[in-house]
């Protein structure tokens, strides 16, 4: 993977011939290999205090960023270029900051007020983080960090609700970098402890062929159903997206395979791209990893990781089932059949016998996380060991000795490279969080939102949804959640929501911003693969994921969906919501056994709202509406001639 990424960055109009010892690529590979080894060792032993571990993590990440992302190549690595003077200085200063913080960490923890040179060091580190974030994530996050620093420095001169009591340089420096409150706070701690290990594990899984196997398995399991190729792509993207940690990255990884398959089965390019974008974005909502957000949420809420997994499970299932329902109704409306079911079992057996071993590392990870109750870091460590061991065994069996070391290096370095954006996002988001802690702005924003909404929970939820989508459009998923968790989630908690429901609510909308116009990066990426209009693809993706925009309201009003309540309440709420998204998908697509007239769609939409609304009576009323519309349309289907097929029937090979 990294070999492809590194080479892609060198395809400029004129490639530079540089001495190997001056090449960014060589130094970046060495640094990333060391970084991977350090974190894998930490996952096995965890010998360092948090401040030291985070300092080393940040220092190594900054050095790699300044090697891979030259100043004018924002968000696009160009590693074969020669190291210029500026980046060489930045790499050395980043190394110095890491060494200084590592050696001074015990002194800083004992100090009441930092010394002058510590303040200078904090300032230098802050500048490095802002520049690193600019190169990897764009301008929005660094600007937010800069505004937060300016607000902490001069906010006492503002009037009204945004005025604060003032902050000294020592206080600002202490919260920015000299404690575990800002840059070296919870966010970077989660990145250093969990995220990088899981991304490295995902990289090894790709090299083991597990992603390709999951795609084939999904296609065989559901390919014989109506619209089966799109359903298989949805399931595969969801499974791998949980570990990949990026909506856009997931689209870029699985889209080149899934989108052509969907187009070959009869879906147009716009639909294929929309399905891939919606499914890939939902991977961030799917346990057990949730793109690293599960670990962040557990740290912020101070609850066990397994509680986050339990709470996220049913909403994630509903999200993907809703996409599958929508695909099914779309396929029925345009006449796409599934593949022939003959031979599916034999093909599935052959595939598992031939490639089933590739699932072993993933099965080991899930067992350790859920079954054995291991810590996430330890589970990720053993998952990496399992995947690396699988590469070793395959290399020995095939006598391809040279590929073993190459694949190990590629898995480690590509995983680290994929983590660099997350490291910079967490560090820059830490600036915002640290300055909010100094000024109390987080509580003030919560108060402002509550004042705007008045006593209306619905108004507060809508305002929160809008704010979450806007912030999520311009920030990486992890950074968006961190900012939302500090600024907006407290307003929901103050209104009486369960803390985990409030955090899941803002997280959902932050994730779905990747397919929400006008800035829908996951949909735009899918459109680039499918060759369709980016904006048309993003609107279509919203249509497929429409239930995803409804699910947060579901678990706010039905907290049993988050496993809060008795088993009976959980089961009943899940059943009502399952039928609710079924009715919603049918109403959106205008198809239930047969194409529906508009009045039926409106009635069915009302039934969907009744099903997901709180209360047993409204749920049963929605079921009655769905049953009546379904009965009428089923009778109409039985009394009409078989429609002419406009799509294709795909044969399972």
Secondary structure, 3 states (H helix, E strand, C coil): CHHHHHHHCCCCCCCCCCCHHHEHHHHHHHHHHHHHHHHHHHHHHCCCCHHHHHHHHHHHHHHHHHHHCCCCCCCCCCCCCECCHHHHHHHHHHHHHHHHHHHHHHHHHHCCCCCHHHHHHHHHHHHHHHHHHHHHHCHHHHHHHHHHHHHHHHHHHCCHHHCCCCCCHHHHHHHHCCCCCCCCCHHHHHHHHHHHHHHHHHHHHHHHCHHHHHHHHHHHHHCCCCCHHHHHHHHHHHHHHHHHCCHHHHHHHHHHHHHHHHHHCCCCHHHHHHHHHHHHHHHHHCCCCHHHHHHHHHHHHCCCHHHHHHHHHHHHHHHHHHHHHHHHHHHHHHCCCCCCCCCHHHHHHHHHHHHHHHHHHHHHHHHHHHHCCCCHHHHHHHHHHHHHHHHHHHHHHHCCHHHHHHHHHHHHHHHHHHHHHHHHHHHHHHHHHHHHHHHCHHHHHHHHHHHHHCCCHHHHHHHHHHHHHHHHHHCCHHHHHHHHHHHCHHHHHHCCCCHHHHHHHHHHHHHHHHHCCCCCHHHHHHHHHHCCCHHHHHHHHHHHCHHHHHHHHHHHHCHHHHCCCCHHHHHHHHHHHHHHHHHHHHHHHCECCCECCHHHHHHHHHHHHHHHCCCHHHHHHHHHHHHHHHHHHHHHHHCCCCCCCCCCCCCCC
